[in-house]
Amino acid sequence: MRLFWLVFGTGWIPYYFFVKALKVDVFSVEMLLHTLYYFFAGFIILAGWCFYKSKKRIKFLLISIFFIIYIDDLTDYLRGIDVITTEMLIYNLYVLFWGSLSGVTFISYWRRRMEKD
């Protein structure tokens, strides 16, 4: 669990600099939901991907990631929020990567703990 908190805590440092560089209000409802969609898409879906051996499940996970991201971008577009820039794409990829790395460490800890019990 220490590794998870190390990865999660270390991820805050680049995240802080991304937010400062993009000059976005992280605590607005739109940006908070946007970040949570990407983080938990990486946390749950990509982390689960590394433990599946079936190609059908991997394809399903990738399709569900693209679906979650597409729905988020579509709702932003329909509300009139134009955030698709190169900087925001890099930000989104970072949050997705940070979530997946945190998810991998958490799920590996959880699986090791379940095997002991």
C-alpha positions in Angstrom: 0.0 0.0 0.0 3.0 2.3 0.5 3.9 2.0 -3.1 0.3 3.1 -4.1 0.5 6.1 -1.9 4.0 6.9 -3.2 2.8 6.8 -6.8 -0.4 8.7 -6.0 1.4 11.3 -4.0 4.3 11.7 -6.5 1.7 12.2 -9.3 0.5 15.4 -7.6 3.7 17.2 -8.3 3.5 17.2 -12.2 -0.3 17.6 -11.9 0.3 20.8 -9.9 2.6 22.2 -12.6 0.1 21.2 -15.4 -2.6 23.1 -13.6 -0.4 26.1 -13.1 0.8 26.1 -16.7 -2.7 25.7 -18.2 -4.1 28.3 -15.7 -7.3 26.3 -15.1 -9.5 26.3 -12.1 -9.2 22.8 -10.9 -12.0 23.2 -8.4 -14.7 24.2 -10.9 -17.3 21.5 -11.4 -16.5 21.0 -15.1 -12.8 20.6 -14.6 -13.2 18.4 -11.5 -15.5 16.0 -13.3 -13.2 16.1 -16.4 -10.2 15.1 -14.3 -12.1 12.4 -12.4 -13.4 10.8 -15.6 -9.8 10.5 -17.0 -8.2 9.4 -13.7 -10.8 6.7 -12.9 -10.9 5.5 -16.5 -7.2 4.9 -16.1 -7.5 3.6 -12.6 -10.2 1.1 -13.1 -10.0 0.1 -16.7 -6.4 0.3 -17.6 -5.3 -1.2 -14.3 -7.7 -4.1 -14.9 -6.3 -4.5 -18.4 -2.9 -5.7 -17.1 -4.5 -8.6 -15.3 -6.6 -9.9 -18.1 -5.2 -12.5 -20.5 -8.2 -12.6 -22.9 -8.0 -10.5 -26.0 -11.8 -10.0 -26.0 -11.6 -8.4 -22.5 -8.7 -6.2 -23.5 -10.7 -4.9 -26.5 -13.7 -4.3 -24.4 -11.6 -2.3 -21.9 -10.1 -0.2 -24.7 -13.5 0.4 -26.2 -14.9 1.4 -22.8 -12.0 3.9 -22.3 -12.6 5.5 -25.6 -16.3 5.6 -24.9 -15.8 7.3 -21.5 -13.4 9.9 -23.0 -15.6 10.5 -26.1 -18.7 11.0 -23.9 -16.8 13.5 -21.7 -15.5 15.4 -24.8 -19.0 15.3 -26.3 -20.6 16.8 -23.2 -18.0 19.5 -23.1 -18.7 20.3 -26.8 -22.4 20.4 -26.2 -22.1 22.8 -23.3 -19.9 25.1 -25.4 -16.6 24.4 -23.7 -13.9 24.2 -26.3 -11.0 22.6 -24.4 -9.5 20.5 -27.2 -6.0 22.0 -27.5 -2.6 20.3 -27.5 -1.9 21.3 -23.9 -5.2 19.8 -22.8 -4.5 16.6 -24.7 -1.2 16.3 -22.9 -2.9 17.0 -19.6 -5.6 14.4 -20.3 -3.0 11.8 -21.2 -1.0 12.5 -18.1 -4.1 12.2 -15.9 -5.0 8.9 -17.7 -1.4 7.6 -17.2 -1.3 8.7 -13.6 -4.6 7.0 -12.9 -3.5 3.8 -14.6 -0.2 3.7 -12.7 -2.0 4.3 -9.4 -4.6 1.6 -10.3 -1.9 -1.0 -11.2 -0.2 -0.5 -7.9 -3.5 -0.6 -6.0 -4.8 -3.7 -7.7 -1.5 -5.6 -7.4 -1.5 -4.8 -3.7 -5.1 -5.9 -3.4 -4.5 -9.2 -5.3 -1.5 -10.0 -3.2 -3.5 -9.4 0.0 -6.4 -11.6 -1.3 -3.9 -14.4 -2.1 -2.6 -14.3 1.5 -6.1 -14.6 3.1 
